[in-house]
Amino acid sequence: MKLKTLIVDDEALARKSLQRLSEKAEALQLIDVVESAEAALEKIKDQEIELLFLDVEMPGLSGLELLDQIPYMPHVVITTGNKEYAYDAFEYDVADFLAKPISQPRFLQAIDKVLAIENKLQAVAGSSLSNELYVKSDGKLIRLPYDKILYFENVGDYIKVITDGLGIHVIYGALKAIDERLDYPRFLKVHRSFIVNLDKVKDIEDNTLVIDKKVIPISRAHKPVLLKTINIL
């Protein structure tokens, strides 16, 4: 198991040190090293990050403010020279808190903590079939069973989750990241802006399909995949 890892720190020396330590750790796959929370937010929107090494004090958006804005919560290891942030960091249920400068033994200890948490989560996830997700709305996590979701629609920097009887929910993120996280074979991306629940499709005509009166485009690249997933007499 290699955890997709992102380093976020505005200090060049700290970035270089964390990059060196991460590249030596067999359990990590270093995706990128960025110097601001804003850049990290863009990375997290584009792909799923599983481990975040995160500085707290940065120009613009702080590390803790970043955690308030990301669409999902990866494992987080806080890296900072200011120990006063330890209490605030653990309010976010972070995996570990590393005070700079970071030694290799202490870094590896943090990795071991993350792996222990990840193994436990994988065991829990594997014990039952996943058939639901939760979306954050008005400060609450709303449970949405997969069979109640009609489709996902990309609108700018946001995703609209259209449901059957459970309202419309808007979340921050990219459709690619949503597609990677969905654990349900009946969800299919049919267009760069749409992921649909195949069980909710009413009809398909040329390069469009209909779900609950919504006409959804089918891209040329995705149409052959769509046709292979349905039974045609």
C-alpha positions as CSV (number, residue, x, y, z in Angstrom):
1,M,0.0,0.0,0.0
2,K,1.4,3.4,-1.1
3,L,-0.4,6.5,0.2
4,K,-0.7,9.3,-2.3
5,T,1.0,12.1,-0.5
6,L,1.0,15.9,-0.8
7,I,3.4,18.3,1.0
8,V,2.2,21.8,1.7
9,D,4.7,24.3,3.3
10,D,5.7,27.8,2.4
11,E,9.3,27.4,3.7
12,A,11.7,26.1,0.9
13,L,14.0,24.4,3.4
14,A,11.1,22.5,5.1
15,R,9.7,21.5,1.7
16,K,13.0,20.1,0.6
17,S,13.5,18.2,3.9
18,L,10.0,16.7,3.8
19,Q,10.4,15.8,0.1
20,R,13.6,13.9,0.9
21,L,12.1,12.1,3.8
22,S,8.9,11.2,1.8
23,E,10.9,9.9,-1.2
24,K,12.8,7.5,1.1
25,A,9.6,6.1,2.7
26,E,8.4,3.0,0.9
27,A,4.8,3.5,2.0
28,L,4.5,6.9,0.3
29,Q,3.9,7.9,-3.2
30,L,4.7,11.6,-3.4
31,I,2.3,13.3,-5.7
32,D,3.5,16.9,-5.4
33,V,5.1,19.6,-3.2
34,V,3.4,23.0,-3.0
35,E,4.1,26.2,-1.1
36,S,0.6,27.4,-0.4
37,A,-2.8,26.2,0.8
38,E,-4.4,27.6,-2.3
39,A,-2.2,25.5,-4.5
40,A,-2.9,22.4,-2.3
41,L,-6.7,23.0,-2.7
42,E,-6.4,22.8,-6.5
43,K,-4.4,19.6,-6.2
44,I,-6.9,18.0,-3.9
45,K,-9.7,19.0,-6.3
46,D,-8.0,17.2,-9.2
47,Q,-7.2,13.9,-7.6
48,E,-7.5,12.0,-4.4
49,I,-4.8,12.7,-1.8
50,E,-4.5,10.2,1.0
51,L,-1.9,11.8,3.1
52,L,-1.2,15.5,3.7
53,F,1.9,16.9,5.3
54,L,0.6,20.4,6.2
55,D,2.2,23.5,7.6
56,V,-0.1,25.7,9.7
57,E,1.3,29.3,9.3
58,M,1.3,30.3,5.6
59,P,0.6,33.5,3.8
60,G,-3.0,33.7,2.7
61,L,-5.0,30.6,3.6
62,S,-3.6,28.9,6.7
63,G,-3.2,25.1,7.0
64,L,-6.2,24.8,9.4
65,E,-8.3,27.0,7.1
66,L,-7.4,24.6,4.2
67,L,-8.8,21.7,6.3
68,D,-12.1,23.6,6.6
69,Q,-12.4,23.9,2.8
70,I,-11.3,20.6,1.3
71,P,-14.1,18.3,0.0
72,Y,-12.8,15.2,1.9
73,M,-10.4,14.6,4.8
74,P,-7.2,12.7,4.0
75,H,-4.8,11.6,6.7
76,V,-3.2,14.8,8.0
77,V,0.2,15.2,9.6
78,I,0.8,18.8,10.8
79,T,4.3,20.1,10.4
80,T,5.1,23.4,12.1
81,G,7.7,25.1,14.2
82,N,5.1,26.5,16.5
83,K,3.9,24.0,19.1
84,E,1.1,26.3,20.2
85,Y,-0.9,24.9,17.3
86,A,-0.9,21.3,18.7
87,Y,-4.3,21.6,20.4
88,D,-6.0,23.2,17.4
89,A,-4.5,20.6,15.1
90,F,-5.8,17.7,17.1
91,E,-9.3,19.3,17.1
92,Y,-9.2,18.2,13.4
93,D,-8.4,14.7,14.4
94,V,-5.0,14.8,12.6
95,A,-2.9,11.6,12.6
96,D,0.2,13.3,14.1
97,F,1.9,16.6,14.9
98,L,5.6,17.1,13.9
99,A,7.6,19.9,15.3
100,K,10.2,21.3,13.0
101,P,13.0,20.4,12.4
102,I,11.8,16.9,11.7
103,S,14.1,13.9,12.3
104,Q,13.9,10.8,10.2
105,P,12.9,8.5,13.2
106,R,10.2,10.9,14.2
107,F,9.0,11.1,10.6
108,L,8.8,7.3,10.3
109,Q,6.9,7.1,13.5
110,A,4.3,9.5,12.1
111,I,4.1,7.2,9.0
112,D,3.5,4.2,11.2
113,K,0.7,6.0,12.9
114,V,-1.0,6.8,9.6
115,L,-0.6,3.3,8.3
116,A,-2.2,1.9,11.5
117,I,-5.2,4.2,11.0
118,E,-5.4,3.3,7.3
119,N,-5.3,-0.4,8.0
120,K,-8.1,-0.1,10.5
121,L,-10.2,1.9,8.1
122,Q,-9.6,-0.6,5.3
123,A,-10.7,-3.5,7.6
124,V,-13.9,-1.6,8.5
125,A,-14.6,-0.8,4.9
126,G,-14.1,-4.3,3.8
127,S,-16.4,-5.8,6.4
128,S,-19.5,-4.5,4.6
129,L,-20.6,-3.4,1.2
130,S,-20.4,0.3,0.6
131,N,-23.8,1.6,-0.5
132,E,-23.9,5.2,0.6
133,L,-22.0,8.4,0.9
134,Y,-22.2,11.6,3.0
135,V,-22.1,15.1,1.8
136,K,-21.4,18.2,3.9
137,S,-24.3,20.7,3.8
138,D,-24.9,23.6,6.2
139,G,-22.4,22.2,8.7
140,K,-24.0,18.8,8.7
141,L,-23.1,15.5,7.1
142,I,-26.1,14.3,5.1
143,R,-26.4,10.6,4.3
144,L,-27.2,9.7,0.7
145,P,-27.8,6.1,-0.2
146,Y,-26.4,5.3,-3.6
147,D,-29.8,4.2,-4.9
148,K,-31.2,7.6,-4.1
149,I,-28.6,9.5,-6.2
150,L,-29.7,10.3,-9.8
151,Y,-26.5,12.0,-11.1
152,F,-23.5,14.2,-10.4
153,E,-23.1,17.4,-12.4
154,N,-20.0,19.5,-12.6
155,V,-20.7,23.3,-12.3
156,G,-17.5,25.3,-12.3
157,D,-15.5,24.5,-9.1
158,Y,-18.5,22.7,-7.6
159,I,-20.4,19.4,-8.0
160,K,-24.2,19.2,-7.8
161,V,-25.5,15.9,-6.4
162,I,-29.0,15.4,-7.7
163,T,-31.1,12.9,-5.7
164,D,-34.5,11.2,-5.8
165,G,-36.4,12.8,-3.0
166,L,-33.4,13.9,-0.9
167,G,-32.8,17.3,-2.4
168,I,-30.0,18.8,-4.4
169,H,-26.6,19.1,-2.6
170,V,-23.7,21.3,-3.8
171,I,-20.1,20.3,-2.8
172,Y,-16.7,21.8,-3.6
173,G,-14.5,19.6,-5.8
174,A,-13.8,18.1,-9.2
175,L,-15.7,15.4,-11.0
176,K,-12.6,13.4,-11.4
177,A,-12.0,13.2,-7.7
178,I,-15.7,12.2,-7.2
179,D,-15.4,9.5,-9.8
180,E,-12.3,8.0,-8.1
181,R,-14.0,7.8,-4.7
182,L,-17.3,6.3,-5.8
183,D,-17.5,2.6,-4.8
184,Y,-20.5,1.5,-6.8
185,P,-20.5,-0.2,-10.2
186,R,-23.7,1.4,-11.4
187,F,-22.2,5.0,-11.4
188,L,-20.7,5.8,-14.8
189,K,-19.1,8.9,-16.1
190,V,-20.8,9.7,-19.5
191,H,-19.4,13.2,-20.1
192,R,-16.7,15.4,-18.6
193,S,-19.5,17.1,-16.6
194,F,-21.7,14.2,-15.6
195,I,-21.6,10.9,-13.7
196,V,-24.9,9.1,-13.8
197,N,-26.6,6.3,-11.9
198,L,-27.3,3.7,-14.6
199,D,-30.3,2.4,-12.7
200,K,-32.0,5.7,-13.1
201,V,-31.7,6.1,-16.9
202,K,-35.1,6.3,-18.6
203,D,-33.9,6.3,-22.2
204,I,-30.9,6.8,-24.4
205,E,-31.1,8.5,-27.8
206,D,-28.1,9.3,-30.0
207,N,-25.7,11.3,-27.8
208,T,-28.0,12.0,-24.9
209,L,-29.8,10.1,-22.1
210,V,-32.7,11.1,-19.8
211,I,-32.8,10.8,-16.0
212,D,-35.9,12.3,-14.3
213,K,-36.6,14.7,-17.2
214,K,-33.0,15.9,-17.3
215,V,-31.4,15.5,-20.7
216,I,-27.7,14.6,-20.1
217,P,-25.1,14.6,-22.9
218,I,-23.0,11.6,-23.7
219,S,-19.5,12.3,-25.0
220,R,-18.2,10.4,-28.0
221,A,-15.4,9.0,-25.8
222,H,-17.7,7.7,-23.1
223,K,-20.5,6.3,-25.4
224,P,-18.9,2.9,-26.2
225,V,-18.3,2.3,-22.5
226,L,-21.9,3.2,-21.7
227,L,-23.3,0.8,-24.4
228,K,-21.2,-2.1,-23.0
229,T,-22.8,-1.6,-19.5
230,I,-26.4,-2.1,-20.7
231,N,-28.3,-5.0,-22.1
232,I,-29.5,-4.3,-25.7
233,L,-31.9,-6.7,-27.4
